[in-house]
Amino acid sequence: MVDEGAENQGDTPEKESETSPGRKKRPGEVYRDWSLYSATTIIIVYPVVGFIVGWLMVRFWHWPAWVPALTTVAGVVEGIREVYKLSKKVLGDNND
């Protein structure tokens, strides 16, 4: 009796694991990785831009002094909202 499974053992290349160093990433994995990098940038940049806009409003248009705090909070809220939308887009909605 010939073992038919033995014939195919040498013919098929070994499947590379997901953590092997020489493995190329699929386009979806690269997109997901860069999206995660952009999420941290969004969380940092949006409040800074909000503060700068608020500071400019106080400096040049003589708005009240609490405006930079308000625009910074608005930047944080918008940053969180943007990251949430980005994560929904990248990871998808799992409520199928």
N, C-alpha and C positions, 0 to 999 in steps of 0.2 A: 504494500500500500504506500502510495506517495502522498505526503502531506501537502495539500494544495496551498495552504497558508504559508508554507516555507518558501515557495517559489516567489511570492510577492514581497517577502521581507526585505530583500536587497534592492528591489526595484523602486520602492517608494522612498523619496527623500524624507528625512526627519522633519517634522513640523517644528518650526521655531517657536519658542515660547514668547509671550508678550513682553518679557523683561530682558530678552537677549540683547546684547549691545549692538549687534550688527543688523538688527531688524529695522527695516524702513517703516515709518509710521504711515498709516493710511490717511488720506486727505481729511477725513472727519476727525481723526485724532489730533491732527495739527490744528485744525480750526478750533477744536475744543480747548486745546492748550493755550492758544493765543487769546481766546475769549476770556479765559481765566486771568491771564496777564492784564488784559484790558480792564477787567473788573476792578482790580486793585488800583489801577490808574484812575479810574472813574471815581472811586471812593476818596482818593486823595485830592484830585484836581477840582471836582465840583465845589467843595466847600471853600477852597482857596479862591476860586474865581468869584464865588458869592461874596466872600469877604472883601475882595478888591473892588467889586462893583459897589458894595455898600460904603466902603471907605471913600471912593470917588464921589458918591452921592453926597456924603457929608462934607467932603473937602470943597467941591466946586459948586454944589447947589444948595448948601447949607441946610441939609435935612437934619433931623434929630440924631443925637449920638447913638441911639440904640439901633439904628438902621443896619450897621455892619453885622451886629449879632443876628438880626432877623434874616438878612440875606445869607449869612453863613448857615443858619439852620435850614433855610430853604435849599441851599446847595446840598446839604447832607441828605435831606428828604428826597430831592430829585436824584441824587447819586444812588441811593438805595433803590428807588423806583426803577432807575435805568438798569442796575445790576439784576434786579428781579426779572425785568423784561428780557435781558440778555440770557439769563439762565434758563428761562422758559423756552427761548428760541433754540439754545444750544442743546439742552438736555431733553427737551420735548415735554409734553404734558403726559404724565403717566396715568391719567385717569381714564384710559381707554376701556 
